[in-house]
Amino acid sequence: MEIYENCRLCPRQCNINRYKSKGFCGTDAEILCAKASLHQWEEPCISYRNGAGTVFFSGCNLHCCYCQNNRISNELFGKKLSIAELSDIFLSLQDKGADNIELITPTHFVPSIIKALDHIKHKLEIPVIYNSGGYELTETIDSLNGYIDIYIPDIKYFSSELSARYSNAPDYFKYTSSAVLSMIKQVGKPVYNEHGGLIKGVIIRHMVLPSHRHDSMKIIEWIAENIQFDSVLVSIMNQYTPFDFTDKKFSEIKRRVTKMEYNSIVKHALNLGINGFTQQSSSSSEKYVPDFDLSGL
């Protein structure tokens, strides 16, 4: 596929030939996945019966220093798949009763995903979800029009200083905010089926980081000021799990989020009329990190 020959799929715009080398995401042009399974711990509207049909892609265009899926995002554990094999995985998840097909960290494989969906769109009867870190080009989102029913982007940071520090992406909010608005324009307001399952719409996720609640509040304020309250759902996540950072410069995030930090952000969102989801503090646990064992591939 031509796009891989001079890759500009994400804001990194590496401009390299991924048939010959690897981009910032760590991957070449071959699809790399680590797991495909039913996942019952997503937001209630996307795992409402048997669970979301998650497909975890290896590699990432952010490489956040605190990534909870480090084994696949940074260490690049995974299995190489053909486009036909990826199509079969989507259908297999549907056969198992998946509520949807949830593509997790898919940005760097978008052209291959589109081809895989082209092969089986006439057989697919469940929504397709695009779940990403939010660091997207609007052109890539536009290319997915007609393929994606639900977008679940992160908005991780408002501050360019924080996005540079933790994800080496000082322009993170600039691109993510534009991409989120494009996603909403493309799929429209949330639409549900008779079971309360989301079949179309956007869920913005924000995982609260320790020591940075004021940055979280700025994100909430941006959402309230720029997006109609009934056009999006917001999931404020409390699942940050600290790692044993060897670099002392990250000492400010080497702890769990406090109840005060999390509750103050939720209260701010409620005061601004934002709709969505919250999490219990018990979600901050390594037991919720998937076991990447190549199952389902």
QUIDAZI-V311643 format. One record per residue. N is the residue number from 1. RES is the residue in three letters. PHI is phi as a letter, one per 40 degrees, with the letter a starting at -180 (999 if undefined). Layout:
N|RES|PHI  N|RES|PHI
//
This chain:
1|MET|999  2|GLU|d  3|ILE|c  4|TYR|c  5|GLU|c  6|ASN|a  7|CYS|c  8|ARG|b  9|LEU|c  10|CYS|b  11|PRO|c  12|ARG|c  13|GLN|f  14|CYS|c  15|ASN|f  16|ILE|b  17|ASN|c  18|ARG|c  19|TYR|c  20|LYS|b  21|SER|a  22|LYS|b  23|GLY|c  24|PHE|d  25|CYS|c  26|GLY|g  27|THR|b  28|ASP|c  29|ALA|c  30|GLU|c  31|ILE|c  32|LEU|b  33|CYS|b  34|ALA|b  35|LYS|a  36|ALA|b  37|SER|a  38|LEU|c  39|HIS|b  40|GLN|b  41|TRP|b  42|GLU|c  43|GLU|d  44|PRO|d  45|CYS|c  46|ILE|b  47|SER|b  48|TYR|c  49|ARG|b  50|ASN|c  51|GLY|h  52|ALA|c  53|GLY|c  54|THR|c  55|VAL|b  56|PHE|c  57|PHE|c  58|SER|c  59|GLY|g  60|CYS|a  61|ASN|c  62|LEU|b  63|HIS|f  64|CYS|d  65|CYS|c  66|TYR|b  67|CYS|d  68|GLN|c  69|ASN|b  70|ASN|d  71|ARG|d  72|ILE|b  73|SER|c  74|ASN|b  75|GLU|c  76|LEU|g  77|PHE|c  78|GLY|i  79|LYS|b  80|LYS|c  81|LEU|b  82|SER|c  83|ILE|c  84|ALA|c  85|GLU|c  86|LEU|c  87|SER|d  88|ASP|c  89|ILE|c  90|PHE|d  91|LEU|c  92|SER|c  93|LEU|c  94|GLN|c  95|ASP|c  96|LYS|c  97|GLY|g  98|ALA|d  99|ASP|c  100|ASN|a  101|ILE|b  102|GLU|b  103|LEU|c  104|ILE|b  105|THR|f  106|PRO|c  107|THR|d  108|HIS|c  109|PHE|b  110|VAL|d  111|PRO|d  112|SER|c  113|ILE|c  114|ILE|d  115|LYS|c  116|ALA|c  117|LEU|c  118|ASP|d  119|HIS|c  120|ILE|b  121|LYS|d  122|HIS|c  123|LYS|b  124|LEU|c  125|GLU|b  126|ILE|b  127|PRO|c  128|VAL|b  129|ILE|b  130|TYR|b  131|ASN|b  132|SER|b  133|GLY|c  134|GLY|g  135|TYR|c  136|GLU|b  137|LEU|c  138|THR|c  139|GLU|c  140|THR|c  141|ILE|c  142|ASP|c  143|SER|c  144|LEU|c  145|ASN|d  146|GLY|g  147|TYR|b  148|ILE|b  149|ASP|c  150|ILE|b  151|TYR|b  152|ILE|b  153|PRO|c  154|ASP|c  155|ILE|b  156|LYS|c  157|TYR|a  158|PHE|c  159|SER|c  160|SER|c  161|GLU|c  162|LEU|c  163|SER|c  164|ALA|c  165|ARG|c  166|TYR|b  167|SER|b  168|ASN|f  169|ALA|a  170|PRO|c  171|ASP|c  172|TYR|d  173|PHE|c  174|LYS|d  175|TYR|c  176|THR|c  177|SER|c  178|SER|c  179|ALA|c  180|VAL|c  181|LEU|c  182|SER|c  183|MET|c  184|ILE|c  185|LYS|c  186|GLN|c  187|VAL|b  188|GLY|g  189|LYS|c  190|PRO|d  191|VAL|b  192|TYR|b  193|ASN|c  194|GLU|c  195|HIS|c  196|GLY|g  197|GLY|c  198|LEU|c  199|ILE|b  200|LYS|a  201|GLY|h  202|VAL|b  203|ILE|b  204|ILE|c  205|ARG|b  206|HIS|b  207|MET|c  208|VAL|c  209|LEU|b  210|PRO|c  211|SER|g  212|HIS|b  213|ARG|c  214|HIS|c  215|ASP|c  216|SER|d  217|MET|c  218|LYS|c  219|ILE|c  220|ILE|d  221|GLU|c  222|TRP|c  223|ILE|c  224|ALA|c  225|GLU|c  226|ASN|b  227|ILE|b  228|GLN|c  229|PHE|d  230|ASP|c  231|SER|c  232|VAL|a  233|LEU|b  234|VAL|b  235|SER|b  236|ILE|c  237|MET|c  238|ASN|b  239|GLN|b  240|TYR|d  241|THR|b  242|PRO|c  243|PHE|b  244|ASP|c  245|PHE|c  246|THR|c  247|ASP|c  248|LYS|c  249|LYS|c  250|PHE|b  251|SER|c  252|GLU|c  253|ILE|b  254|LYS|c  255|ARG|a  256|ARG|c  257|VAL|c  258|THR|c  259|LYS|c  260|MET|c  261|GLU|c  262|TYR|c  263|ASN|c  264|SER|c  265|ILE|c  266|VAL|c  267|LYS|c  268|HIS|c  269|ALA|c  270|LEU|c  271|ASN|c  272|LEU|c  273|GLY|g  274|ILE|c  275|ASN|c  276|GLY|i  277|PHE|b  278|THR|b  279|GLN|b  280|GLN|c  281|SER|c  282|SER|c  283|SER|c  284|SER|c  285|SER|a  286|GLU|c  287|LYS|c  288|TYR|c  289|VAL|c  290|PRO|d  291|ASP|c  292|PHE|c  293|ASP|b  294|LEU|g  295|SER|c  296|GLY|g  297|LEU|b
//
